[in-house]
């Protein structure tokens, strides 16, 4: 299953309330994007996510997205970090943007 689909499903479950039954439990961390072949800034952001430094991951990924707004992986990493921070609205926006970029690159 592609990482984009996994992120979309995770966001859908969160917004549909399927995860609300486990509110009192510690949430599982969102799936991490594969850093293989990622630009250096994103690779460092993914490493920050892996070690639990969510704020650093958000900062690094946001900087990358600002510099390279048409790279879907940047939006995916930022969305995953925002999801880990429980910033669901911004995570959803990143997921939507990531999918829009993926769709436009398929038809180029």
Buried (B, 14 or more C-beta within 10 A) or exposed (E): EEBBEBBBEBBEEBEEEEBEEEEEEEEEEBBBBEBEEBBEBBBBBBBBBEEEBBEBBBBBBBBBBEEBEEBBBBBBBBBBBBBBBEBEEBBBBBBBBBBEBBEEEEEE
